[in-house]
Amino acid sequence: MDPRAALEEIAYLLERERASRFKSQAFRRAAAAIEGLDDATLNDPALRRRPGVGDSTFAVIREALAGDVPGYLAELRERAGVTGESALRRMLRGDLHAHSDWSDGLTPIESMAEAARALGHEYLALTDHSPRLRVANGLSAQRLRAQLDVVAGLNAAAAAGFTLLSGIEVDILEDGALDQEPELLDALDVVVASAHSKLRMEHAPMTRRLVAAASHPHVDVLGHVTGRLVEGSRGTRPPSEFDARAVFEACAAHGVAVEINSRPERQDPPDELIATALELGCLFSIDSDAHAPGQLSLLDHGAARAEAAGIPADRIVTTWPLDRLREWTARPR
């Protein structure tokens, strides 16, 4: 087995199971450190003194060179529990919510795009955070403009069949306003609006806040609408309280998609809110909210929830081809 491929797959699977970022980064650093080295150098115990290579990663390299699937990789594959994709998962063409190391993601934009292309995506929206979310290194207007140039350059050099969409996960402020310059929001391909602060606001003001965001002329997707956490290293968090019918009626009226967030720790919206949004005629977007390449594959969780809820594929914007998706994001507001 190719040692570099083994290290990268380990990093990918660690990311998928949302392990400590330090673990996955260690294997990605080791993969980068051995690029271009011959087998003799890779087998030399002195390799352990090379920056980026440690005892664990060296053991993986040696096992791979011996022709074996490294034990740690085999264990991760077994834990991942490869299962058949649902019919709806096979219909998904892209993902409208993903982060890079420009905000709180773990890897460069190029790595996220390459992983999306490898999964068979036709498009991926790069949606790093907005300025107010300082803990996530949110992008100032100046940094977002610079990122737009990077996205344009990557698309110019990309092979046919894949498009990296410019975007943002813009913070919904307490009054329902959006945390970025309107002119910049207008220049983006996709705008995901999410609340990240004051999630325990009272019912009435939180309803007004989310209705205002869903009614905003720049918003395409309402992200992880309740903000809840149901498992994981960050602990649990109850859902925000608001009038779901009022919020989803605003989404339906303005053509805004309700995000089905695929991260297992979120499972957002809850099943009963998905049913309400479906009843009211909303569109949906099944998104990974990936912060690393391995997390892009979390879409299978969101697809399984959407399928169980009986959402027709045509109501899910991420099943649409790129041309139809662009028509939707360019809709009259």
C-alpha positions as MATLAB code, in Angstrom:
seq = 'MDPRAALEEIAYLLERERASRFKSQAFRRAAAAIEGLDDATLNDPALRRRPGVGDSTFAVIREALAGDVPGYLAELRERAGVTGESALRRMLRGDLHAHSDWSDGLTPIESMAEAARALGHEYLALTDHSPRLRVANGLSAQRLRAQLDVVAGLNAAAAAGFTLLSGIEVDILEDGALDQEPELLDALDVVVASAHSKLRMEHAPMTRRLVAAASHPHVDVLGHVTGRLVEGSRGTRPPSEFDARAVFEACAAHGVAVEINSRPERQDPPDELIATALELGCLFSIDSDAHAPGQLSLLDHGAARAEAAGIPADRIVTTWPLDRLREWTARPR';
ca = [
       0.000    0.000    0.000;
       1.232    3.498   -0.772;
       2.354    4.976    2.580;
       1.208    8.490    1.750;
      -2.225    7.227    0.723;
      -2.454    5.265    3.980;
      -1.603    8.346    6.056;
      -4.115   10.496    4.184;
      -6.883    7.901    4.527;
      -6.244    7.681    8.255;
      -6.532   11.470    8.514;
      -9.724   11.370    6.444;
     -11.348    8.709    8.611;
     -10.320   10.492   11.815;
     -11.964   13.631   10.456;
     -15.102   11.720    9.548;
     -15.472   10.400   13.089;
     -14.741   13.912   14.397;
     -11.691   12.884   16.403;
      -9.340   15.470   17.866;
      -8.089   17.783   15.160;
      -4.546   17.235   16.440;
      -4.744   13.538   15.531;
      -5.861   14.088   11.959;
      -3.434   16.962   11.454;
      -0.534   14.763   12.606;
      -1.251   12.235    9.858;
      -1.735   14.938    7.225;
       1.593   16.519    8.236;
       3.314   13.152    7.946;
       1.821   12.584    4.482;
       3.148   15.965    3.363;
       6.549   15.290    4.955;
       7.171   12.078    2.992;
       6.026   13.297   -0.396;
       8.586   12.385   -3.050;
      10.747   10.176   -0.810;
      11.950    6.804   -2.098;
      11.287    3.481   -0.349;
      14.789    3.240    1.105;
      14.423    6.604    2.797;
      10.959    5.707    4.030;
      12.271    2.457    5.567;
      15.181    4.177    7.314;
      14.581    4.536   11.086;
      16.136    7.989   10.779;
      12.880    9.043    9.102;
      11.428    9.373   12.615;
      13.656   12.410   13.118;
      12.176   14.124   10.071;
       9.852   17.015   11.011;
       6.256   15.862   10.722;
       6.999   12.146   11.231;
       6.603   10.492   14.629;
       6.532    6.971   16.025;
       2.881    6.323   15.137;
       3.097    7.665   11.614;
       6.423    5.877   11.023;
       4.785    2.584   12.041;
       2.033    3.181    9.479;
       4.640    3.932    6.791;
       6.574    0.724    7.535;
       3.443   -1.451    7.511;
       2.292    0.058    4.222;
       5.711   -0.488    2.618;
       5.568   -4.137    3.730;
       2.442   -4.545    1.616;
       0.004   -4.648    4.512;
      -2.975   -2.484    5.345;
      -1.645   -0.713    8.460;
      -3.340   -1.943   11.612;
      -4.553    1.506   12.636;
      -6.090    2.075    9.202;
      -7.822   -1.315    9.333;
      -9.254   -0.424   12.748;
     -10.547    2.930   11.480;
     -12.104    1.311    8.424;
     -13.899   -1.167   10.648;
     -15.115    1.609   12.950;
     -16.372    3.585    9.944;
     -18.662    0.648    9.179;
     -18.911    0.900    5.401;
     -22.567    0.555    4.457;
     -24.516    0.953    1.261;
     -25.531    4.464    0.283;
     -29.187    5.396    0.338;
     -30.901    6.162   -2.946;
     -31.162    9.825   -1.953;
     -27.465   10.038   -1.108;
     -26.633    8.918   -4.628;
     -28.771   11.762   -5.976;
     -26.883   14.503   -4.150;
     -24.750   16.558   -6.527;
     -23.068   18.902   -4.087;
     -22.816   20.575   -0.709;
     -23.552   24.198    0.216;
     -21.867   24.443    3.631;
     -18.153   23.790    4.182;
     -15.225   25.529    5.874;
     -11.506   25.895    5.185;
      -8.535   27.030    7.251;
      -9.401   30.601    6.293;
     -11.810   30.439    9.250;
     -12.115   27.454   11.613;
     -11.589   24.604    9.141;
      -8.516   22.367    9.346;
      -7.224   22.371    5.769;
      -6.611   24.703    2.829;
      -9.330   25.501    0.321;
      -7.600   23.346   -2.276;
      -7.800   20.265   -0.011;
     -11.512   20.742    0.552;
     -12.142   21.127   -3.176;
     -10.066   18.045   -4.015;
     -11.924   15.943   -1.438;
     -15.306   17.107   -2.741;
     -14.292   16.254   -6.293;
     -13.083   12.812   -5.147;
     -16.505   12.165   -3.581;
     -18.112   12.832   -6.946;
     -19.502   16.268   -6.102;
     -20.295   18.562   -9.003;
     -20.036   21.603   -6.735;
     -19.039   22.672   -3.247;
     -19.811   26.024   -1.634;
     -16.990   27.441    0.459;
     -18.779   29.080    3.393;
     -16.265   30.321    5.928;
     -17.515   32.338    8.873;
     -18.234   36.085    8.991;
     -16.301   38.713   11.021;
     -18.235   38.724   14.261;
     -17.422   35.073   14.963;
     -13.897   35.858   16.128;
     -13.484   32.534   17.901;
     -13.786   30.936   14.434;
     -11.455   33.465   12.765;
     -14.358   34.922   10.794;
     -13.489   36.687    7.552;
     -13.411   40.459    7.418;
     -14.689   42.095    4.244;
     -11.084   42.484    3.086;
     -10.242   38.818    3.682;
     -13.451   37.675    1.981;
     -12.566   39.739   -1.104;
      -9.164   38.050   -1.156;
     -10.840   34.655   -0.866;
     -13.043   35.430   -3.866;
      -9.882   35.838   -5.942;
      -8.581   32.471   -4.693;
     -11.852   30.737   -5.583;
     -11.831   32.294   -9.057;
      -8.248   31.119   -9.597;
      -9.013   27.564   -8.515;
     -12.030   27.394  -10.813;
      -9.974   28.687  -13.729;
      -7.493   25.845  -13.203;
     -10.024   23.128  -12.301;
     -10.876   20.168  -14.475;
     -14.296   20.161  -16.094;
     -17.143   18.777  -14.039;
     -16.484   20.483  -10.710;
     -17.127   24.042   -9.512;
     -16.107   25.644   -6.248;
     -18.843   28.118   -5.361;
     -18.038   31.281   -3.439;
     -20.031   31.667   -0.273;
     -20.236   32.499    3.408;
     -21.830   31.260    6.591;
     -22.953   34.663    7.726;
     -23.857   35.223   11.342;
     -27.433   36.290   12.080;
     -27.174   39.198   14.508;
     -29.595   39.635   17.396;
     -31.873   41.945   15.374;
     -31.891   39.623   12.331;
     -29.350   41.649   10.340;
     -26.472   39.862    8.611;
     -22.822   40.160    9.612;
     -21.279   41.238    6.292;
     -21.392   44.090    3.786;
     -24.461   43.814    1.522;
     -22.371   44.447   -1.596;
     -20.169   41.479   -0.744;
     -23.123   39.218   -0.009;
     -24.495   40.169   -3.408;
     -21.235   39.061   -5.059;
     -21.306   35.544   -3.566;
     -22.753   32.434   -5.156;
     -24.292   31.089   -1.922;
     -25.192   32.675    1.413;
     -25.901   30.417    4.399;
     -27.272   32.372    7.379;
     -26.892   30.878   10.867;
     -27.225   32.038   14.461;
     -24.172   31.367   16.631;
     -24.754   33.599   19.659;
     -27.567   34.403   22.090;
     -29.166   31.066   21.249;
     -31.229   31.200   24.450;
     -33.079   34.363   23.453;
     -36.727   34.442   24.423;
     -39.241   32.877   22.055;
     -40.625   36.071   20.475;
     -37.343   37.897   19.753;
     -35.722   34.696   18.443;
     -38.680   34.203   16.117;
     -38.333   37.782   14.822;
     -34.595   37.264   14.409;
     -34.932   34.110   12.298;
     -37.887   35.415   10.281;
     -35.846   38.513    9.418;
     -32.938   36.348    8.238;
     -35.208   34.060    6.199;
     -36.750   37.153    4.591;
     -33.422   38.796    3.777;
     -32.855   39.245    0.018;
     -29.343   37.803    0.156;
     -30.035   34.576    2.073;
     -30.201   31.216    0.268;
     -29.993   28.696    3.129;
     -31.011   28.915    6.794;
     -28.288   26.953    8.582;
     -28.637   24.616   11.620;
     -31.782   26.464   12.596;
     -32.174   25.408   16.253;
     -28.459   25.479   17.149;
     -28.858   22.346   19.239;
     -26.125   19.822   20.076;
     -27.163   16.277   20.913;
     -23.785   14.556   21.349;
     -20.057   14.981   20.911;
     -17.019   16.584   22.503;
     -18.705   19.966   22.974;
     -21.415   18.421   25.113;
     -25.118   18.961   24.540;
     -27.128   22.127   24.051;
     -30.915   22.534   23.926;
     -32.559   23.918   20.799;
     -33.405   27.582   20.526;
     -37.048   28.380   21.140;
     -39.040   30.060   18.357;
     -42.228   29.800   16.316;
     -41.159   27.209   13.744;
     -44.221   27.747   11.565;
     -43.528   31.477   11.287;
     -39.871   30.898   10.436;
     -40.553   28.186    7.850;
     -43.417   30.179    6.312;
     -40.864   32.953    5.724;
     -38.451   30.434    4.193;
     -41.148   29.103    1.863;
     -42.275   32.598    0.863;
     -38.740   33.710   -0.039;
     -37.443   30.467   -1.556;
     -34.905   29.968    1.237;
     -33.810   26.366    1.808;
     -33.940   24.887    5.295;
     -30.626   23.180    5.969;
     -30.566   19.559    7.050;
     -27.240   19.680    8.836;
     -25.494   16.319    8.463;
     -23.218   16.550   11.481;
     -24.261   13.791   13.923;
     -23.745   16.088   16.913;
     -26.321   18.517   15.501;
     -29.069   16.457   13.795;
     -30.626   19.819   13.083;
     -33.510   20.458   12.535;
     -35.160   17.888   14.796;
     -37.513   15.453   13.038;
     -40.663   17.308   14.060;
     -39.359   20.572   12.593;
     -38.423   18.847    9.345;
     -42.020   17.646    9.156;
     -43.291   21.200    9.701;
     -41.005   22.636    7.026;
     -42.069   19.901    4.616;
     -45.751   20.596    5.282;
     -45.270   24.323    4.650;
     -43.632   23.777    1.254;
     -40.027   24.603    2.095;
     -37.010   23.717    0.046;
     -34.176   21.871    1.799;
     -30.392   21.723    1.498;
     -28.549   18.636    2.777;
     -25.140   19.957    3.858;
     -22.115   18.531    5.613;
     -20.978   21.639    7.550;
     -17.546   20.076    7.006;
     -14.495   21.555    8.705;
     -12.103   18.986    7.220;
     -12.027   16.801    4.081;
     -13.166   13.649    5.854;
     -16.275   15.392    7.139;
     -17.613   16.009    3.628;
     -18.740   12.380    3.626;
     -21.079   13.072    6.549;
     -23.712   13.843    3.909;
     -24.864   10.251    4.177;
     -26.256   11.023    7.666;
     -28.266   13.978    6.388;
     -29.492   12.023    3.389;
     -30.697    9.189    5.634;
     -32.667   11.639    7.793;
     -34.199   13.352    4.759;
     -35.144   10.013    3.232;
     -36.730    8.847    6.486;
     -38.713   12.105    6.618;
     -40.078   11.489    3.121;
     -38.695   14.658    1.547;
     -39.034   14.474   -2.257;
     -35.663   14.718   -3.967;
     -36.829   17.613   -6.117;
     -37.382   19.717   -2.973;
     -33.699   19.286   -2.039;
     -31.578   21.909   -3.797;
     -28.381   19.869   -3.445;
     -29.851   17.253   -5.805;
     -30.130   19.902   -8.515;
     -27.592   20.322  -11.330;
     -25.427   23.425  -11.135;
     -27.365   25.387  -13.759;
     -30.643   24.945  -11.875;
     -28.927   25.754   -8.569;
     -27.569   28.995  -10.010;
     -31.030   29.935  -11.309;
     -32.367   29.469   -7.780;
     -29.650   31.562   -6.095;
     -30.265   34.286   -8.715;
     -34.041   34.275   -8.098;
     -35.914   37.593   -7.712;
     -35.993   38.581   -4.036;
];
